[in-house]
Amino acid sequence: MKLYEYEAKEIFSKYGMPTPKGELATSPKQARDIATRLGVPVVIKAQVLVSGRGKAGGILFAGSPLETEILTRRLLDMKIKATGVRSVLVEEKLTIRNELYFGITTDRSSQSYVAIASSEGGMDIEEVATAMPEKIVKILITPLYGFRSHHARQIARRLGYAGNQLHGLTRIFIQLYKVAMDYDAELIEINPLVETAEGKFVVADARLLIDDNALYRHPEYKERLVQERTELSPKEIEAQKNGLAYVTLDGNIGVIGNGAGLVMATLDVVQLYGGNPANFLDVGGGASADKMALALDLVLSDPKVEVVFVNILGGITRCDEVAKGILEAKKRIGFVKPMVIRLVGTNEEEGRKILTEAGIHVLDSMEEAAVKAVEMVKSGG
Amino acid sequence: MKLLGLFVGRDTRVVVQGITGTQGRFHTRLMLDYGTKIVAGVTPGKGGTQVCDVPVFDTVEEAVEEHEANASIIFVPASFAADACFEGIEAGLKVLVVITERIPVRDAVEVMAYAKREGVVVVVGPNTPGVIVPGECKLGIMPAHVFRSGVVGVASRSGTLTYEIASGLSVVGLGQSTCVGLGGDPIVGLSFVDMLRRFGEDEQTKGVALIGEIGGNLEELAAEFVGSGGFGKPVVAFVAGRTAPIGKRMGHAGAIVMGRAGTAQSKVEAFLEAGVRVAERPSDVARILVGELGR
């Protein structure tokens, strides 16, 4: 789960990291009052969860409270990558001498966390890593030993700092690691970490992604989850509630399968044969007839879907249950769209029998089925 | 204790952690039917009972002391799974197969570090379908009927897609030596490189199928390993998720493309550069291996 910049900054500040003075505003008037209180100039930052906010014009500077009000109205009216802006963070404008980067994330190849720092902050760290790999400092963290002060000092020194500045950075790095562990961060970043004209360090932007699987340890975000759900489409909410992994794509062939890898491979094969998938839908292991019917319901009700391709390889999932689910969906909503069904594995014979008796043709190769689905779309169903 | 296969085999003595749960019970039955030597089960508070005639203990320690268990398969819920892993490691088990999904990353990281320190042979998973040595033993939840004893080593990040490809290998008569699900999570105990090293030393394995997907860089590292001459047997790779959009999780926690890292394209290119053949469709894996190995 992604936290907003202002939420992350509140946490960072609680952990003693220096953050700019500022407040959250949900209306232009409120923003104006904050600017009056803080003193100008201020920076106004749209609070959205998508990245690339700066490039999309989501960060503006104002020289007066009135300008703050006008610019805030503009931000609250805009959409950034199709996401509406509900609030802005109004902060004191920093005088910048240098922009650094510091972050901690998981590293799959070492099965651990890695601390990453750079003297080239303010831009996408992946871009820095590609264009100037020599500007990246990385320290692998041994989880049972942790990220310690000497690691932090080592990083600060490699970024070119000494004396009091080295100590200032060390403190920020150590505290960020504490937040990362306490909040089960999948990714935590300060970008940029600003060195001000006075030589102090300030967290200018903050990013914190909490591991979804660890949310049970952070009950304070339960409500946030509900809130976030309102940003999903009703169909995606319905899918989530019922344990279906559903992602909408922009094609016209609805795809349902069991197992993430198999569904991804099905999408790939559909595309290989010139088709265009409308969605990813994984019913998971051991799907019941009910779950299967619900999955079909979801896909069939998507207006852009012209043909549905069901690809099931039964393991824990039983083909007879899947077949019953397909019939159930037929009863409930009718087959409003043509379907291609591939069904093999556990209880395959029973499953085929159920469907064949209902007049539904079943295929046994996923490629053959993909070809057929693509043909059906091309011939207009 | 000799372990047949790569790290589990006919003589592996298995304890099922979380044996009294629905999943634990169901798969204990299926694993026993397959011939897996399940010597004990563990569920705290249920010691003294039995599941499928297997004695249940409160602690792994007892299972090791009384029945010389040396491997474990774990079905306990995510919030208790790390503790179960630590318990297994401390009791001296050499193999942990972690079926549980949705384990927090921080827990997984700590388990892996502890396992390495204690010299555990291997942690498979988490979020894995398990390991099968066809005809010998199965520590997992995969449908046994798609597997046949044979010559292809299979390592995969997926579940059902593995069954799809394994089934293809069985049909053409190649079969599998050992089939391992690495797991669908971002942090897993085994990498493709670990498996290539083991398959390289295994006499039964004549060729290898690697089944990857988007996210992370395990595939790229495997390509590098093969490209640098680290592996002498034929390898075929399949990468799922060529059509996946950036930033959307495709079911698995580990299957997400962040920025430019972990795209299918990067993986496919890395394999091709290393001279690893890449299957475009799942069925091509068996077809290509037949060409390389004969039937």
Interface residues (C-beta under 8 A of the other chain):
Chain A: T106 R108 S109 Q111 S112 Y113 D124 E126 T130 T142 P143 L144 M181 D184 E186 D211 D212 N213 A214 Y216 R217 A245 V247 L249 G257 N258 G259 A260 G261 L262 V263 M264 A265 L267 D268 V269 V270 Q271 L272 P277 F280 D282 G285 L313 G314 G315 I316 V344 G345 T346 S365 M366 E367
Chain B: A78 S79 R102 I103 P104 V105 R106 D107 A108 V109 E110 M112 A113 Y114 R117 P129 I141 M142 P143 H145 V146 S156 R157 S158 G159 T160 L161 T162 Y163 E164 S167 G184 P186 I187 V188 G189 S191 I211 E213 I214 G216 N217 L218 L221 F238 A240 G241 R242 T243 A244 P245 K248 R249 M250 G251 H252 A253 G254 A255 G259 R260 A261 A264 E280 R281 P282 S283
